[in-house]
């Protein structure tokens, strides 16, 4: 929606669609998923979830108008997800390392923010 709505309209839409986004740091919200075993092909997908969340959260924050109090929270939560998953991209396990790079490129390049 942030790509098709002006920032002020997007902000109102987001407030109705995801009303639980906190407006201040400190409240636990959308914590990164924990990967207990990166050698497990199924569990390794959790790193992809964290990278994808980080990318999407940054995109949502980018679409909000200047001064929106949710933006710093969204960016901080995105950073937590980024930190939780980026090390797996170059990790020793093939289970995630062979495909996580695509999500990492989207995240680190700011794809879609232009």
N, C-alpha and C positions, 0 to 999 in steps of 0.2 A: 504494500500500500504506500510505503514511503516513496516509491518511484513514480507513483501516479497522482499523489495528492500534494498540494502545497504544504509546507511545514506546519502552519497553524492548524489546518484541517487534519493533517496526519496526527498531530498531537492530541486533538480531541477524539479522533477515532481510536487511537492507542489507549487512551484513558478508559474507553468503554470496552475495548477488546481485551486488554490486560490491565485491569484496575489494580492489581496487587503489586505492580512495580513500585518499589519504595522511592520516596523523594529525598531520602538522605542515606548516607552511608552508615553502616553499623548494623542494620537489620539483616539477618541471614535471609538470603533469597537466591534461588537457583544456583546452588553450590555445584562445583564441577563433580562429575561422576568419577568414582575411584576405580582404577583398573588394578585388580588384585593380582593378575598374572598376564603380562604382555606376551607370553609365549602361547597363550590360549587363543586360537583364531577367533573365537566368538567374543571373548572379553576384550580383545584388541580393538574391536569396533567402538568401544567406549571412548578411546582416544579420538576417533573420528567424530564422535558426537560432541566431545568437548571442543575440538577445533571448529566444527561447524557452528556450534553455539557462539563461540567467540566471534566468528566472522559475522554472524547474523546480529548479535548484540551490538557490535560496532556499527553495523549498517543502520540499525534502529536509532541509535544515539545520533548518528550523522544526519538522519532525516528530521530530527526535532528542531524547533526554532531555537535561536540563541537564548540562553537564560533558562531553558527548561530544566527544572531541578532533577528530572529523571536521568538526564544525559550523563552526568558524572557517575551515577550509580551504575548505569548500563556499561559505561566504559570500565569501571573498576571490576565489575563481575566478568566482563569479557577478558580482562587481563588475568584474572584467576584461572579462567578456562584455558587461555593461551599458555600460561605457565604450567598447567597440569599436563598438557598434551604435547607441546612442541618437542620436548626431549625424546619422545617416542619416534619422531620422524627419522631421526638418525640413530636410533637405538639398534641393539644387536639382534632384534627379533624380526624375521621376515614377515610374520603374521600381520603386522601393522605397517612396518617400514616401507613395504613395496607399494603402498597406495596412499598413505597418509600425506605424502608430499603434495598431492593435488589440493587437499584442503589447506595445507600450510601455505601454499602459494596464494590461494584466494585470500587468506587471512593477512599474510604479511605484505601483500602487494596492495591491499585496499581495493581489491576488485569490486566493481559495482558502486563505488562511492563517488565516482566522477559525475 
